[in-house]
């Protein structure tokens, strides 16, 4: 599935360093603004212990994990909504992503310059929020101008509803708030879905801290948590410097020892990838056979035919039924044959909603 998370932030907050740790692609990480001019795209493997367990049981010829795409987007400055700096390019690159990973600098270091001369994650957040909100406001006003006449003089119910929703969103943006927190229902959001509004995208805040703050956080992190408490957004605490050191180690065992020495159970990169997966409202189902054990990415709420279509469009078109085994049943009993014998294989039709962790086999006819 071509879903992307865009990493955004002001210059020199650590986003390119994080991207380098996430991906084999190499974004330049340097101590000056705009070190990333073109958006770098990395295809990232999603860690999932369930896939490893299935591989142990099935012993397939091949194991294929899930992946998502992470895009490192050029740093932003004030005035981006009016084309300042790399503004238009920055905003266009965000528009093409499905969700936003917003990196905030939450550490002091005189050797790493800040584009505004001092460390203040709330100010940094507000700079980017404001630029995105101003661009969204411009887009919403154009929509209002387009539907206003039809809404007021004609009998077009959709135009009238679109005008009402856009008016609420306009007022919300003018008050300095993002569209994702606007007081409108999910149903009403359909009337602005064609606008691809930047501040409607789900967001994950990543606080980039120093080594001593990676477990307990610091005052900067607490300020960020307080500032976003009404946004229904996750806040993740990561040290990009630690992640860079982990990435430089050659073996898995060395990395685990390094984490243990720091008192960490897993790397920040692992947490970030899993959080990005949640941010995109994704789920996983598995196919498990001798040739291949594979994780497949779907959007939460997909029906069985839609899930089959992720493998191949013909599977969705010619869908007959799905044979489903729950992950816990498979790992407890040890094999598909044992699950069948125990009555733990169910046959599902077109209306079945796939659950995260389902192990599936599709019957289809084209």
Secondary structure, 3 states (H helix, E strand, C coil): CCCEEEEECECCCCHHHHHHHHCCCCCCCCCCCCCCCCCEEEEEECCCHHHHHHHHHHCCCCEECCEEEEEECCCECCCHHHCCCCHHHHHHHHHCCCEEEEEEECCCCCCCCCCCCCCCHHHHHHHHHHHHHHHHHHHHHHHHHHHHHHHHHCCCHHHHHHHHHHHHHHHHHHCCCCHHHCCCCHHHHHHHHHHCCHHHCEEEEEEECCHHHCCCCCHHHHHHHHHCCCCCCEEEEECHHHHHHHHHCCCHHHHHHHHHHHCCCCCHHHHHHHHHHHHCCEEEEEEECCCCEEEEEEECCCEHHHHHHHHCHHHHHCEEEEEEECHHHHHHHCCHHHHHHCCCEEEECCCCECCCCCEEEEEECC
